[in-house]
Structures are given as C-alpha cells and as structure tokens.
Amino acid sequence: MDQFERLSQLPLRDDLRGQHPYGAPQLDVPILLNVNENTFGVPLDAKEAILKAVADELDGLNRYPDREFTELRRALAAYLGHGLVAENIWAANGSNEVLQQLLQAFGGPGRIAMGFPPTYSMYPLLASGTGTAYAAGVRGAGFSLSAQSAGEQVQALAPNVVFLCSPNNPTGTVLGLDVVEAVYEAGEASSAIVIVDEAYAEFAHAGTPSALNLLEGRPRLVVSRTMSKAFALAGARVGYLASAPEVTDAIRLVRLPYHLSAITQATAVAALRNSDALLANVEAIKVQRDRIVDELGQMGLRPAPSDSNFVLFGGMADPSSVWEKLLADGVLIRDVGIPGHLRVTAGTEAETSAFLNGMRDILAK
Ligand SMILES: *Cc1c(COP(=O)(O)O)cnc(C)c1O
C-alpha cells in the first residue's frame, strides 16, 4: 500500500482528499537560488547579539513566553516607522502564519479570498486549509494589474479577503499604491480585508512607496512583512503585520496562546537591534538583482523588471532543460509553473556569477 492509499483510509476532510503537500524541492546542491532566501547569512555582530539574547532567555524557559510579545511588537513598530505603535503590530511564526491567522479570523467556510495570479502560491493553500474559497483574478499583458481592472474585479466578486502582493512573487514587480487604494474602495461593499504582502519591500528600488503610507484611516487594510528575506532569518520563522488595532484584536480570537516562543521573540528583538548590519547586505543583493536583469537581457532573454531579491525571466525555448543543466552545474533555481519562464534568486556576487556563467554556457550550445 503506498502512502496515498494509506492516507485515503483515514477520515480526512473531504476537501483535503487527493491533495499533495506544498513545498519547493530541497536538493543538496552547492548554490541554492530557488526559494528567495538571503544567501549572505546573518553577519557576525548580529549572530553574537542573537546568541546572547537567546542565552538570557534560558533561565526562564520553564515559563510560558510573553503571550503579547510586547517588546517585539514595540521593536517592529519602531523599525517600520510611519507613526506606528505596538498596538498596530502583530507577529507570528513567519508571515505564512500571519496570513493563515488573518484567514482564520476573516475567511472560513462560506467566505471568499481573492488573489491575482501569477502570485504567491501559498494564498490558495492557506485558503484551502482554513475552508475559505479562493478566486483567481486576472492580470493584463506582461502580468500587469491596473487600478481600474483590479477595482472592477473586486467590485464584481465581492470577496471577504483580497491578497495583493507587492513586490509580487514570482514576477518581482511592484503595484502602484493607486491599485491598493482602488481595491480598498471597491472592497467597501463586501467589507473586504485587503492584505498587501510586502515580504520583499526592503529590496525595492529607492523611492518605491510602501502601502504603510495608506494605513491611516483604512481599518480594513493590512500590510504584511517578514524577517525571512531582507533580515536573513528564514530559519527563525518571524513574520508580522501592521494594521489598525482592531485587526490585531480580531487575530487574538484565533491565535494559539503563546504561539511565539521566547527563543523566537528574543531572536527577533536582537536582530532588530542590529538591523543596520543585517540590512547592509540588502544593498549588495540589489546590485546582484540589477545585474541579473541586465545580463539576462544582454543574452537575449526576457527578464521582468524586479523590485525584489529575485528575477523572473522568459525567452527560453525549453526552460526545463535549462533548469536541469543548471542543476547539473550545481545551481538550483525555480520553475514556478509559468510556461516559458524560470525564477532565480539574487545571491552573493560569486553565486550570481555561477548562475550567469551557467546561463551563457547553456545558451551558447
Ligand atoms: C517568502 C514569502 C513570504 C514569507 O513567508 P515567511 O512565512 O515569512 O517565511 C511571504 N510572502 C511572500 C510573497 C513570499 O514570497
């Protein structure tokens, strides 16, 4: 009996039958540019600060952690600025958990969440896990999304939750704030919670405005962020949001008590105290990101403009053979399921060179 047959003998929820667990392939390859991690790692000063902060927690590890993670919320509010205070902030084990909690509170059976693919593939899965219906909106040419089109689609569907991802994964492109405003207004009729997922905000070109600018006076707007990418802390699992205090109060109704461990809280607070050192690498990654766009363009491929730490590119006759040849060279990138396209994370200068040299070789043959 295979695993699938064994599973089918359990009293699994009907809507989960036949589904497969999500996850990018985790292969043992020297150069991993497939899941948009920050490949620079945590700088030494920050590592030492985190080590000390975690050590200081050990004496109290027999006690439950601060359920309200007050110090962390204060530190995140200070990091974001925009006049935000602890009451505006919520955090969880990665922004995936933050998004799940939002759906637990505002989605659920009989309700609809909406996204605009190609976008983050976790949105439909989080919807499925919380019994929320998921509707896919449509984009225009070149994966664009105008304020008018997005607003009309939200108006027509009347969803309870809307996901906007900016910079968008997997395209790397930002949405104008006019799109967020139009979606927010169009969502008035269905009282939609509008979530702007800004997981990659720190990588945007200078002058790109954040949806944090729109929070004032918009109680249904939520801006989601993460420490997984810019802060190089994917393994620590810390995501967070900024919103009106009412939204964070709603999440308190569905969160597990003590969901953020004392170790996680201490790690995140120590990292935020060292944000200058951690974010210094973001500038180096942006240089490599721009270099990928330039050089792939020179090779005759079609890279999408990117405000994130990755680049989606098309123009290959056979992307899966390109993916395989790179893998044989020890470079893992991502096939995100968009026909004719692949996605690569910007790494260190050496990693990026290995990818670009591999591409040049493949195209020359
Ligand atoms: C990587 C990513 C996240 C981050 O997820 P975490 O759970 O915080 O690690 C969120 N949204 C998008 C679009 C992402 O690509």
The ligand as an SDF file (V2000), in Angstrom:
LIG
                    3D

 15 15  0  0  0  0  0  0  0  0999 V2000
    8.8160   34.3490    1.1640 C   0  0  0  0  0  0  0  0  0  0  0  0
    7.4600   34.9630    1.1600 C   0  0  0  0  0  0  0  0  0  0  0  0
    6.7860   35.1800    2.3530 C   0  0  0  0  0  0  0  0  0  0  0  0
    7.4700   34.8570    3.6460 C   0  0  0  0  0  0  0  0  0  0  0  0
    6.9970   33.7770    4.2830 O   0  0  0  0  0  0  0  0  0  0  0  0
    7.5140   33.5150    5.7680 P   0  0  0  0  0  0  0  0  0  0  0  0
    6.4560   32.6160    6.2910 O   0  0  0  0  0  0  0  0  0  0  0  0
    7.5510   34.8340    6.4760 O   0  0  0  0  0  0  0  0  0  0  0  0
    8.8490   32.8880    5.6670 O   0  0  0  0  0  0  0  0  0  0  0  0
    5.5680   35.8150    2.3340 C   0  0  0  0  0  0  0  0  0  0  0  0
    5.0230   36.2170    1.1910 N   0  0  0  0  0  0  0  0  0  0  0  0
    5.6370   36.0300    0.0150 C   0  0  0  0  0  0  0  0  0  0  0  0
    5.0330   36.5510   -1.2220 C   0  0  0  0  0  0  0  0  0  0  0  0
    6.8750   35.3880   -0.0250 C   0  0  0  0  0  0  0  0  0  0  0  0
    7.4800   35.1830   -1.1950 O   0  0  0  0  0  0  0  0  0  0  0  0
  1  2  1  0
  2  3  1  0
  2 14  2  0
  3  4  1  0
  3 10  2  0
  4  5  1  0
  5  6  1  0
  6  7  2  0
  6  8  1  0
  6  9  1  0
 10 11  1  0
 11 12  2  0
 12 13  1  0
 12 14  1  0
 14 15  1  0
M  END
$$$$
